[in-house]
Amino acid sequence: MSKVEEFEELRSLLFSIAYRILGSVSEAEDAVQEAWLRFDASPTQPVSAKAFLSTTVTRIAIDVLRSARVRREEYVGPWFPEPLLSDPYQDPARAVELADSVSMAALLLLERLSPLERAVFLLREVFGFGYDEVAAAVGRSEAACRQLLVRARKHMEAGRPRFEADRAERQELATRFFDALKDGDVGGLQDLLAADVQLVGDGGGKAPQLARAVVGAQNVARLLGTVFPWLFRIDVTCEPHEINGQPGAVVRDRDGKVLHTLSLDVLDGRIQTIRSVVNPDKLGHIGPVADAWAVDREVKRVRGGRG
């Protein structure tokens, strides 16, 4: 195969590695593009295109993550990964690992790891790379990588997210949730929520957002059941869609522009966590982004006009 063909065959894997390290669609795409440029500029043909490109994209992503962590420390409010509508890389032999590792909860848990621990954990545990391949990718000895993996596993096991295993059950609950949301059915919403459910939003100071997390089934149901009916009155729509492998939705304004995303963590027949990404900087890869401030002002005008 030509270099272009080899690269295209590996593109989805490279993106999936970079996205899990960075938690950013745009930065992952940039890392993959930079890996291609280095691959194309290489004066010799690597023995293994997969080894060369996975090593290159991993090292690029680690460098980007190190600088990104400084920005995240100054981030306004909670920081969430950029929502991913679908993971382009599929491997039936590692389907469970891939699905679990791309959830919002898992990506947030990965934030507790150092960049090297994160890369080693993902390459070994999620993508099934051999220790020799992991060592080459991160520039450490195999022994050092084993130690990094031990530390990473301890962190991940301590807070590993749990989800409803049955996909059909999760989807059925999500359908009932969004139906109740459309109807403004506070009681119906409350029945679907865990007692200690949390509603958390990421606006980054660039869009209307919650001042703090809303906790408890009654509080969350009342807030959602109050706000969303007004949004629907101004022709906002809620488009069901998987977000990072979990049930969720893309919320759009009347022109079809992306207002925010919602993702639901489901366990034991109840919704445990609702995460909303409103920061416009994190939504552009989904489509044209709505003016959330303008939507907020219109809702306030409509509510005021109705007394």
C-alpha positions in Angstrom: 0.0 0.0 0.0 1.0 3.6 -0.5 1.7 5.8 2.6 -1.7 7.5 2.1 -3.5 4.1 2.1 -1.6 2.9 5.1 -2.5 6.1 7.0 -6.1 6.1 6.1 -6.4 2.5 7.2 -5.1 3.5 10.6 -6.8 6.9 10.9 -9.7 5.8 13.1 -7.3 4.0 15.5 -5.1 7.1 15.8 -8.0 9.4 16.4 -9.4 7.1 19.1 -6.1 7.0 20.9 -5.6 10.8 20.7 -9.2 11.5 21.8 -9.0 9.4 24.9 -5.7 11.0 25.9 -6.8 14.5 25.2 -10.6 14.5 25.7 -10.9 16.9 22.8 -12.2 16.1 19.3 -10.5 19.1 17.7 -7.1 18.5 19.4 -7.3 14.8 18.6 -7.9 15.6 14.9 -4.9 18.1 15.0 -2.7 15.4 16.5 -3.7 12.9 13.8 -3.0 15.4 11.1 0.5 16.2 12.6 1.2 12.4 12.8 0.4 12.2 9.1 2.7 15.1 8.2 5.6 13.4 10.1 4.8 10.0 8.5 4.7 11.6 5.1 8.0 13.5 5.7 9.8 10.4 6.9 12.7 9.7 4.5 12.5 6.0 5.0 9.5 3.6 5.1 8.9 2.4 8.7 8.9 -1.3 9.2 5.5 -1.0 10.8 3.2 1.9 9.8 1.0 1.1 12.8 3.9 1.3 15.3 5.3 4.5 13.8 2.0 6.3 13.7 0.6 5.1 17.0 3.9 6.1 18.7 3.9 9.5 16.9 0.3 10.3 17.7 0.7 9.2 21.4 3.8 11.4 21.9 2.1 14.4 20.2 -1.0 13.9 22.4 1.0 13.6 25.6 2.8 16.9 24.8 -0.5 18.6 24.1 -2.1 17.3 27.2 0.7 18.6 29.4 0.1 22.1 28.1 -3.7 21.7 28.2 -3.6 20.8 31.9 -2.4 24.3 32.7 -5.4 25.8 30.9 -7.8 23.4 32.6 -6.7 24.5 36.0 -7.9 28.0 35.1 -11.1 26.8 33.4 -14.3 28.5 34.6 -16.6 25.9 36.2 -16.5 22.1 35.7 -14.5 20.9 32.7 -15.9 18.1 30.5 -14.4 16.4 27.5 -15.7 17.5 24.1 -18.8 15.3 23.3 -18.1 12.5 20.9 -21.1 11.3 18.9 -19.5 8.2 17.5 -16.2 6.4 18.0 -14.7 5.7 14.5 -12.6 2.9 15.7 -14.2 -0.5 16.2 -12.5 -3.8 17.3 -14.9 -6.6 18.2 -12.3 -8.2 20.3 -12.1 -5.2 22.6 -15.6 -3.8 22.3 -16.2 -3.6 26.0 -12.9 -1.8 26.8 -13.4 0.7 24.0 -17.0 1.5 25.0 -16.2 1.9 28.7 -13.2 4.1 28.1 -14.9 6.7 25.9 -17.7 7.6 28.4 -17.7 11.0 29.9 -17.3 9.4 33.4 -14.3 7.4 32.3 -12.6 10.3 30.6 -13.0 12.4 33.7 -11.5 9.7 35.8 -8.5 9.5 33.4 -7.9 13.2 34.3 -6.6 12.0 37.6 -3.7 10.2 35.9 -0.4 11.8 34.8 -0.1 12.1 31.0 2.3 9.1 30.9 0.0 7.0 33.1 -2.9 7.9 31.0 -1.2 6.9 27.7 0.2 3.7 29.1 -3.2 2.7 30.6 -5.0 3.4 27.3 -2.6 1.7 25.0 -2.3 -1.4 27.2 -5.7 -1.8 28.8 -8.0 -0.3 26.1 -6.2 -0.9 22.8 -4.4 -4.1 23.8 -0.8 -3.0 22.8 2.0 -5.2 23.9 4.4 -3.9 26.6 7.1 -3.5 24.0 4.8 -1.4 21.8 3.7 0.7 24.8 7.3 1.3 25.8 8.2 2.4 22.4 5.2 4.7 22.2 5.9 6.6 25.4 9.7 6.4 25.3 10.1 4.4 28.6 11.4 0.9 29.4 9.0 -2.0 29.7 9.7 -2.2 33.4 8.8 1.5 33.8 5.6 1.0 31.8 4.6 -1.8 34.0 5.0 0.4 37.1 3.1 3.2 35.4 0.3 0.8 34.6 0.1 -0.5 38.2 -0.4 3.1 39.5 -2.9 3.9 36.7 -5.0 0.8 37.5 -5.2 1.7 41.2 -6.6 5.1 40.4 -9.0 3.8 37.8 -10.2 0.9 39.9 -10.9 3.2 42.8 -13.4 5.2 40.9 -14.3 3.1 37.9 -17.7 4.2 36.6 -20.5 1.6 36.4 -23.2 1.7 33.8 -26.3 -0.3 32.9 -25.0 -3.2 30.9 -28.2 -3.8 28.9 -28.1 -1.3 26.0 -31.8 -1.7 25.3 -32.7 -0.9 28.9 -30.6 2.2 28.9 -32.2 3.4 25.7 -35.7 2.7 26.9 -35.0 4.7 30.1 -33.5 7.6 28.0 -36.6 7.6 25.7 -38.9 7.9 28.8 -36.7 10.7 30.2 -36.8 12.8 27.0 -40.6 12.2 26.6 -41.1 13.5 30.2 -38.7 16.4 29.5 -40.8 17.4 26.5 -44.0 17.2 28.5 -42.6 19.1 31.5 -43.6 16.1 33.6 -41.7 16.8 36.9 -43.2 13.7 38.6 -42.3 11.5 35.6 -38.8 12.9 35.5 -38.3 12.3 39.2 -39.3 8.7 38.9 -36.5 8.1 36.5 -33.8 9.7 38.5 -31.6 8.2 41.3 -32.1 9.8 44.7 -28.7 11.3 44.6 -28.6 12.2 40.9 -26.4 15.1 39.8 -27.0 17.6 37.0 -23.7 19.3 36.0 -23.0 21.7 33.2 -19.8 22.8 31.4 -20.1 26.3 29.9 -16.6 27.5 30.4 -17.8 31.0 31.2 -18.8 31.3 27.5 -22.5 30.3 27.7 -25.3 30.3 30.4 -24.5 27.6 32.9 -25.4 26.3 36.3 -23.7 28.1 39.1 -23.1 24.7 40.7 -24.1 21.1 40.4 -27.8 20.4 41.1 -28.2 17.4 43.4 -31.2 15.2 44.3 -34.0 13.8 42.2 -36.6 16.4 43.3 -34.3 19.4 42.6 -33.1 18.1 39.3 -36.6 17.1 38.1 -38.0 20.5 39.1 -35.3 22.4 37.3 -35.5 20.4 34.1 -39.3 20.3 34.2 -39.4 24.1 34.5 -36.7 25.1 32.0 -37.2 22.7 29.1 -40.9 23.4 28.3 -40.0 27.1 27.8 -37.1 26.1 25.5 -39.5 23.9 23.5 -41.9 26.8 23.2 -39.3 28.8 21.2 -38.8 25.8 18.9 -35.7 24.3 20.6 -35.5 20.6 19.7 -34.0 17.7 21.6 -32.4 15.2 19.1 -31.8 11.8 20.8 -28.2 10.6 20.2 -25.5 8.6 21.9 -23.0 10.9 23.5 -19.7 9.2 24.3 -21.3 5.8 24.1 -24.1 6.6 26.6 -27.7 7.7 25.9 -28.1 11.4 25.4 -29.2 14.1 23.0 -28.1 17.1 20.9 -30.2 20.1 21.7 -30.7 22.5 18.8 -32.2 26.0 18.4 -35.0 26.7 15.9 -32.4 27.0 13.1 -30.9 23.6 13.8 -27.8 25.0 15.4 -26.2 23.2 18.3 -27.2 24.6 21.7 -25.7 21.9 23.9 -25.5 18.2 24.5 -26.9 16.1 27.3 -25.5 12.7 28.3 -27.0 10.3 30.8 -25.2 7.8 33.1 -27.7 5.0 33.8 -27.4 2.3 36.5 -29.9 0.1 38.3 -32.8 1.4 36.3 -32.2 5.0 37.2 -30.3 8.0 35.8 -27.3 8.7 38.0 -25.7 11.7 36.4 -26.8 14.2 33.7 -24.0 16.2 32.0 -24.5 19.1 29.8 -21.8 20.6 27.5 -22.8 24.2 26.6 -19.4 25.7 26.0 -19.5 26.7 22.3 -15.8 26.0 21.8 -16.6 22.3 22.4 -19.5 21.9 20.0 -18.3 23.1 16.6 -17.4 19.6 15.4 -21.0 18.6 15.7 -22.3 21.5 13.5 -22.9 25.2 13.5 -23.2 26.5 17.1 -26.2 28.4 18.4 -26.0 31.7 20.3 -26.8 30.3 23.8 -27.0 33.8 25.3 -29.6 34.9 22.7 -31.7 31.8 23.4 -31.5 32.5 27.1 -32.7 36.1 26.5 -35.6 34.9 24.4 -36.7 32.4 27.0 -36.7 35.2 29.6 -38.7 37.4 27.3 -41.3 34.7 26.7 -41.5 33.8 30.3 -41.9 37.4 31.3 -44.6 38.0 28.7 -46.6 35.0 30.0 -46.5 36.4 33.5 
